[in-house]
Amino acid sequence: MERMIIFCMLFFCSSMVLTAAPHKTVKYKQLLKTIRRLETTVKNKDVELLHTPENPTDECTFTAVACFQKGTLKLQPENRQVNTTFTQTIKVLKNFHFSNPGKHCESSCESYEKKTPKEFLKSFENLIRKVI
């Protein structure tokens, strides 16, 4: 009887570990879809260029995501027809929480090169793919 209880507890614990990782992956995949949706609604001409982190080191990943989140607040919708979708998408990106690994990064958002909004979003997408 004790062996059966121990087996059930072990099975339960291992199944919980296996289901925890896919949830995080699903969350990042949803974030990728959100970024792609934003790419089609963002204004790309006559706009402010944005600091765009590219290929950040592992210890700078959290800082890079924070830079992208800050930069998304400066994006503008392409036209009035997409304004509602654009606003909802920005809200999703703003509220996304990326866990800080506790490593220290020497670079700041301003140290990255400025690029157009579409290039900015493409780099954000690449960073999230790297995290997955």
N, C-alpha and C positions, 0 to 999 in steps of 0.2 A: 504494500500500500504506500509506504514512504517513497519507494522508487517511482511509483506512478505520479505522485504529487510533485516530486522533484523534476521528473520528465515534463510534466505539464507546465511547471513554472519556467523551465528552461526553454521550452517551445514558445511560450508566450513572450518571454523576454527577447528571444531571437527574432520573432516576427515583428515586434515593435521596432527593433533596430532596422530591419529591412524596409519598413514602411516610412521611416523618418527621412531617409535620404531622397526618395523619389518626390516627396512633397516639396522639398527645396528646389529640385530640378524643375518641377512643374511651375513653381513660382517664377523662376528665371525664364522659362519658356514663355510664360504669359507676359513678362516684361519685354521680351524680344518682340512679341506681336504688337505690344503697345508702341514700341519705338518705330516699328515698320509702319503702323497706322499713322503715326505722327509725321513720318517722312513724306507722306502723300498730301498732307494738309499744311505743311509749313511754308512760309514765305521765304524765298531764297535770294531775291534780288532787292537791292537798296535797303539792306538790313545791316545791323551791327554784326561784325565778325566776332566769333566766340573762341575763348581759350579751349583748345581741344587736346586732351591727353591722348597720346598714342603710345602703345606698347609700354605701359608703366610696369615697373618692377613689382614683384609680389608684395613688398612692404608698402608700395604706393597705390595699391588697388583701391583701398578704402578712400583715400584722398581723391583719386581719379573719379570714382563714382560720385563723391560729394561735389566735385567740380562740374560733372555732367548735370547733376540735379540743380545746381545753382544756375548753370547755363540755360537749362530748359525754361527757366522763368523769363528769360530775355527773348525767347522765340515769339514769333508773330504768326497768326493764321494767314494763309494765302489769300483768302477772300471771306466775305461775310457768310457765304453758304456753308463753309466748313467750320465756322466759329464755335458752334456748340460741341462738335466732335473734338475739335482742337482743345477747348477748355477742359473737357472731361479727361482727355488723354494726358494733358499737363498735370492735372490733379493726381492721376494715378502715379505718374513718375515722381512727383513731389513727395508723395506719401510712402514710396517704396523705401524699406529699411534694409540696409546692407550691413551685416555684422562686421564690426571692427576687430581684426585679429590681434590688436594690441601692439603691432609693430609700428615703429616711427618712420615717417617719410620726410625726407629733407626738402622735397619740391612743393611748391604751392601752385594754385590754379593759374596764377599770372605767369608762371615760368613756362607754360605750354604755348605753342604757336597758335595764332588765331586763324580760324577757318570759317567757311560759309556754314549756315545752319544744316544743310544736307550732309556736308562732310562731317560736321560735328555729330550728327545723329548716326552716321555710318560708323564712326569711331566708337560711339557709345555701344552700338550693337556688337561690334567686334570685341569690346571689353567684356560684355555680358557673356558672349559665346566662350571666351577664354575662361571665365569664372565657372561656367557649367562644366 
